[in-house]
Amino acid sequence: IELQDGYTLILVDIPTVEIRHEKQSYTTIPLGIILTQDVIVTVCTDDTPVLQNLVNNRVKEFSTKKKMRFVYQILFRTATNYQMNLRVIDKKRTEIEERIGKNTEDIDLIDLHELESTLVYFATSLRANGVVLDRLTRYKRLEQYPEDKELLGDVIVENRQAIEMTSIYRDIINGTRELMSSVIDNRLNNVMKYLTSITLVMAIPTIISMLITNVYNMADTFFVSQIGTSASGAVGVIFSAMAIIQAFSFMIGMGSGTHVSQALGAGDRERADRYASTAFFTAFLVGILLAFVSLTHIDAIVRFLGSTPTIAPYAKAYATYIFYAMPFMMCSFVMNNLLRFEGLTLYGMVGITTGGILNIILDPIFIFALNMGTAGAALA
């Protein structure tokens, strides 16, 4: 309240609707009431229902002649409008709360934040209005009738009730937000548990496949060691070449597998097929190229990998069949990686395991029965 010679300015905050983030929200704006001996002037930036009800004669015992009663009627309408808007806010909160556990979305948390922000605006404005009302109880400049003082008392009660409602609804919204956060956290935990389970299930075939891959070399080493230590050393020397073959295969398989996964995730099966086909034939062509280079320089490669003169003949015999099979080995490793990226790790495991079992069965047949030596182990 501002008292000046010739007029009195009363400034209060009233609730109003605004568009915030493309949604209807509530805020507060100032309403100025200027009192003189002859006229009453109201100033507001928006056309507000607080004044429209008075303009349309929807308020009982309304008369501008009784200036203070007119002011108190405006303030009474302001307090009741706050309460009406607070009930609307609580209804919106209830609608959000009813969706918890069913189809809760992130936007609901944002909406709750907007409602809480509105309540902060309301609480601040209502407390400021309470100060104005307290000063009006001591206002003596204009004549007041007993009914006016009773109306002012009603306005103070309504304003305090609006403040209490704001405080209660803020506490309820905080509880709703915490509940929603807990529900979202529980959902996230459930998803993480599910993904962890899926990862473990998918990892088991992959682990078995990797173990079986090592079984190839272990089986060859076991049976070849029956021939002699030089033959056993040859398998260890050529294992380095097999590791290089695997490295090239994994480079092609993992690189293409990423694109295959993305294409399948986007629902583009045709594009995924193209990636897989390109990877397969690329591995085959690279395998042919590497096999040609390796076979034409097999003596140098065997020496480079660390063969001694006694191991070299065994290593060369073992490496010859490995290099001949290089295109098919690379295609096998690439397809195994593609199956993993498609989530079909079980099929990859079955293929690798079948090969490992066949290797164990054929090793003694080729090495001893057919008397092929280390070449038989490589062919198996």
C-alpha positions in Angstrom: 0.0 0.0 0.0 1.3 3.5 -0.9 -0.4 6.5 0.6 0.0 9.8 -1.2 -1.8 13.2 -1.1 -5.0 12.7 -3.0 -4.9 9.0 -3.7 -4.0 5.6 -2.3 -2.3 2.8 -4.3 -3.0 -0.8 -3.4 -0.9 -3.3 -5.3 -1.6 -7.1 -5.1 -0.8 -10.2 -7.1 -3.5 -12.1 -8.9 -3.4 -15.5 -10.6 -3.5 -15.8 -14.4 -3.0 -18.3 -17.2 0.1 -18.3 -19.4 1.5 -20.5 -22.1 4.7 -22.1 -20.9 6.6 -24.7 -23.0 3.6 -24.9 -25.3 1.3 -25.8 -22.4 -1.2 -23.9 -20.3 0.3 -23.0 -16.9 -0.4 -20.5 -14.1 1.6 -17.5 -12.9 0.8 -14.3 -11.1 0.7 -10.7 -12.3 0.3 -7.4 -10.4 -3.1 -5.7 -10.1 -3.1 -2.0 -9.1 -6.0 -0.3 -7.4 -5.9 3.5 -7.2 -8.4 5.1 -4.7 -9.3 8.8 -4.8 -12.2 10.6 -3.2 -14.1 10.5 -6.5 -13.0 7.5 -8.6 -11.5 4.0 -8.4 -9.0 3.0 -11.1 -7.8 -0.6 -11.6 -4.7 -1.3 -13.7 -3.7 -4.8 -15.0 -1.8 -6.1 -18.0 -4.4 -8.9 -18.7 -8.1 -9.2 -18.8 -8.7 -11.1 -15.6 -11.7 -13.0 -14.3 -11.2 -11.2 -11.0 -12.5 -8.0 -12.5 -14.8 -9.5 -15.1 -17.2 -10.9 -12.5 -17.6 -7.4 -11.1 -18.0 -5.8 -14.5 -20.7 -8.4 -15.4 -22.6 -7.8 -12.1 -22.0 -11.4 -10.9 -21.1 -10.2 -7.4 -23.8 -9.6 -4.8 -24.1 -6.3 -3.1 -21.6 -4.7 -5.5 -21.4 -1.0 -5.5 -18.6 1.4 -6.4 -20.0 4.0 -4.0 -18.7 2.0 -1.1 -15.1 2.1 -2.2 -13.5 0.0 0.5 -16.1 -2.7 0.1 -15.4 -2.7 -3.6 -11.7 -3.1 -3.0 -12.4 -6.0 -0.5 -14.6 -7.7 -3.1 -11.8 -7.6 -5.6 -9.4 -9.0 -3.0 -12.0 -11.6 -2.0 -12.4 -12.7 -5.7 -8.6 -12.8 -5.9 -8.3 -15.2 -3.0 -11.1 -17.5 -4.3 -9.4 -17.5 -7.7 -6.2 -18.7 -6.1 -8.1 -21.5 -4.4 -9.9 -22.5 -7.6 -6.6 -22.6 -9.6 -5.0 -24.6 -6.8 -7.7 -27.2 -7.1 -7.1 -27.4 -10.8 -3.3 -27.8 -10.1 -4.1 -30.6 -7.7 -6.4 -32.3 -10.2 -3.5 -32.3 -12.8 -1.2 -33.8 -10.2 -3.8 -36.5 -9.5 -4.0 -37.3 -13.2 -0.2 -37.7 -13.3 -0.2 -39.8 -10.1 -2.9 -42.2 -11.6 -0.5 -42.9 -14.5 2.3 -43.9 -12.2 3.1 -47.6 -12.7 1.2 -47.8 -16.0 2.4 -45.5 -18.7 4.5 -43.0 -16.8 6.7 -40.9 -19.1 9.5 -38.5 -18.7 7.1 -35.6 -19.6 5.2 -36.3 -16.4 8.3 -35.4 -14.3 8.5 -32.1 -16.3 4.8 -31.4 -15.8 5.2 -32.0 -12.0 8.1 -29.5 -12.0 5.9 -27.0 -13.8 3.2 -27.4 -11.2 5.7 -27.0 -8.4 7.0 -23.9 -10.0 3.5 -22.5 -10.2 3.0 -23.2 -6.5 6.2 -21.3 -5.7 4.8 -18.3 -7.6 1.5 -18.6 -5.8 3.1 -19.0 -2.3 5.2 -15.9 -2.8 2.3 -13.8 -4.1 -0.1 -14.9 -1.4 2.3 -14.0 1.4 2.8 -10.6 -0.2 -1.0 -10.2 -0.4 -1.2 -11.2 3.2 1.0 -8.2 4.1 -1.3 -5.9 2.1 -4.3 -7.3 3.9 -2.7 -6.8 7.3 -2.0 -3.1 6.5 -5.6 -2.7 5.3 -6.9 -3.6 8.8 -5.3 -0.3 9.9 -6.4 1.8 6.9 -8.4 4.9 8.1 -8.3 7.3 5.1 -11.6 6.2 3.6 -14.8 5.5 5.4 -15.4 1.8 6.2 -18.7 0.2 7.3 -19.0 -2.6 9.8 -19.9 -4.9 6.9 -16.6 -3.9 5.2 -14.5 -4.9 8.1 -16.3 -8.3 8.2 -15.6 -8.7 4.5 -12.0 -7.9 5.1 -11.9 -10.5 7.8 -13.3 -13.0 5.3 -10.6 -12.0 2.7 -7.9 -12.6 5.3 -9.3 -16.0 6.1 -9.5 -17.0 2.4 -6.0 -15.8 1.7 -4.6 -17.8 4.7 -6.5 -20.8 3.5 -5.0 -20.4 0.0 -1.5 -20.1 1.6 -2.2 -23.4 3.5 -3.5 -25.1 0.4 -0.4 -24.1 -1.5 1.9 -25.5 1.2 -0.1 -28.8 1.4 -0.1 -29.2 -2.4 3.6 -28.5 -2.6 4.3 -31.3 -0.1 2.0 -33.7 -2.0 3.7 -32.9 -5.3 7.1 -33.5 -3.7 5.8 -36.9 -2.5 4.4 -37.7 -6.0 7.7 -36.8 -7.6 9.6 -39.0 -5.2 7.2 -41.8 -5.9 7.6 -41.3 -9.6 11.3 -41.2 -9.4 11.3 -44.5 -7.4 9.1 -46.1 -10.0 11.3 -45.0 -12.9 14.4 -46.1 -10.9 12.8 -49.5 -10.3 12.0 -49.8 -14.0 15.5 -48.9 -14.9 16.8 -51.5 -12.5 14.5 -54.1 -14.0 15.7 -53.3 -17.5 19.3 -53.4 -16.3 18.7 -56.8 -14.7 17.1 -58.0 -17.9 19.9 -56.7 -20.1 22.5 -58.3 -17.7 20.7 -61.6 -17.9 20.5 -61.4 -21.7 24.2 -60.4 -21.8 25.2 -63.4 -19.7 23.0 -65.8 -21.8 24.6 -64.4 -25.0 28.1 -64.5 -23.5 28.1 -68.1 -22.6 28.0 -69.4 -26.2 30.6 -66.8 -27.1 32.9 -68.0 -24.3 32.4 -71.6 -25.3 33.2 -70.7 -28.9 36.5 -69.0 -27.8 37.4 -72.0 -25.7 36.7 -74.4 -28.6 38.9 -72.2 -30.9 41.8 -72.9 -28.5 40.9 -76.6 -28.4 41.8 -76.8 -32.1 45.4 -76.0 -31.3 45.4 -78.0 -28.1 44.1 -81.1 -29.9 46.7 -80.7 -32.7 49.5 -80.2 -30.1 48.4 -83.3 -28.1 48.3 -85.7 -31.1 51.3 -84.2 -32.9 53.4 -84.5 -29.8 53.1 -88.3 -30.2 55.3 -87.9 -33.3 58.1 -86.0 -31.6 59.1 -82.7 -30.0 60.0 -81.1 -33.4 56.6 -81.8 -34.7 55.0 -80.4 -31.5 57.1 -77.3 -31.8 55.9 -76.8 -35.4 52.3 -76.5 -34.2 53.3 -73.8 -31.8 55.2 -71.9 -34.4 52.4 -71.9 -36.9 49.9 -70.9 -34.2 51.2 -67.4 -34.6 50.2 -67.4 -38.3 46.7 -68.7 -37.3 46.4 -65.8 -34.8 47.2 -63.4 -37.6 44.5 -65.0 -39.8 42.0 -64.6 -36.9 43.0 -60.9 -36.5 42.2 -60.2 -40.1 38.9 -62.1 -39.8 37.9 -60.3 -36.6 38.7 -56.9 -38.2 36.3 -57.6 -41.1 33.7 -59.5 -39.0 33.5 -56.9 -36.2 33.5 -53.9 -38.5 30.8 -55.3 -40.7 28.9 -56.7 -37.7 28.4 -53.2 -36.2 26.8 -52.0 -39.4 24.7 -55.2 -39.6 23.4 -54.6 -36.0 22.5 -51.0 -36.8 20.7 -52.0 -40.0 18.7 -54.7 -38.1 17.9 -52.3 -35.3 16.5 -49.9 -37.9 14.4 -52.7 -39.4 16.4 -52.6 -42.7 16.9 -56.3 -43.4 18.0 -55.7 -47.0 20.8 -53.4 -46.0 21.9 -55.8 -43.3 22.0 -58.6 -45.9 24.2 -56.4 -48.1 26.7 -55.7 -45.3 26.9 -59.4 -44.4 27.4 -60.5 -48.0 30.0 -57.9 -48.5 31.9 -59.0 -45.4 31.7 -62.7 -46.4 33.1 -62.2 -49.9 35.7 -59.6 -48.7 37.0 -62.2 -46.2 37.1 -64.8 -49.0 39.0 -62.6 -51.4 41.4 -61.4 -48.7 41.9 -65.0 -47.7 42.8 -65.9 -51.3 45.3 -63.1 -51.5 46.9 -63.9 -48.2 47.0 -67.6 -49.0 48.7 -66.9 -52.3 51.3 -64.7 -50.7 51.9 -67.2 -47.9 52.2 -70.2 -50.1 54.6 -68.6 -52.5 56.8 -67.4 -49.6 56.2 -70.3 -47.2 59.8 -71.0 -46.4 60.5 -67.4 -45.5 57.4 -67.2 -43.4 58.2 -70.4 -41.5 61.7 -69.1 -40.7 60.3 -65.7 -39.8 57.9 -67.3 -37.3 60.9 -68.8 -35.5 61.3 -72.3 -36.9 64.7 -74.0 -36.4 66.1 -76.3 -39.1 64.8 -79.3 -37.3 61.3 -77.9 -36.9 61.0 -76.2 -40.3 60.0 -79.4 -42.3 57.2 -80.1 -39.8 56.1 -76.5 -39.7 56.1 -76.2 -43.5 53.9 -79.4 -43.8 51.5 -78.1 -41.2 51.4 -74.5 -42.6 50.7 -75.7 -46.2 47.2 -77.0 -45.4 46.5 -74.0 -43.1 47.4 -71.6 -45.9 45.3 -73.5 -48.4 42.3 -73.3 -46.0 42.9 -69.7 -45.2 40.0 -68.3 -47.3 37.5 -70.8 -45.7 38.9 -70.2 -42.2 38.5 -66.4 -42.6 34.9 -66.8 -43.9 34.2 -69.0 -40.9 35.5 -66.5 -38.4 33.7 -63.6 -40.1 30.4 -65.5 -40.2 30.8 -66.4 -36.5 31.2 -62.7 -35.6 28.2 -61.7 -37.7 26.1 -64.3 -35.9 27.2 -62.8 -32.6 26.2 -59.3 -33.7 22.8 -60.5 -34.8 22.3 -62.0 -31.4 22.5 -65.6 -32.7 25.5 -66.6 -30.6 24.1 -70.1 -30.1 24.4 -70.9 -33.8 28.0 -69.7 -33.8 28.8 -71.8 -30.8 27.3 -74.9 -32.5 29.4 -74.3 -35.7 32.6 -73.8 -33.8 31.9 -76.7 -31.4 31.1 -79.1 -34.3 34.4 -78.2 -36.0 36.3 -78.8 -32.7 34.7 -82.2 -32.2 35.5 -83.1 -35.8 39.1 -82.0 -35.4 39.5 -84.2 -32.4 38.1 -87.2 -34.2 40.0 -86.6 -37.5 43.4 -85.8 -35.9 44.3 -89.4 -35.0 42.9 -90.7 -38.3 44.9 -88.4 -40.5 48.0 -88.3 -38.4 48.4 -92.0 -37.6 46.0 -94.1 -39.7 46.8 -92.2 -42.9 50.4 -91.5 -41.8 50.2 -87.8 -42.8 52.0 -86.5 -39.8 51.7 -82.8 -39.0 50.1 -82.2 -42.4 47.3 -84.5 -41.2 46.7 -82.4 -38.1 46.4 -79.2 -40.3 44.1 -80.9 -42.7 41.9 -82.2 -39.8 
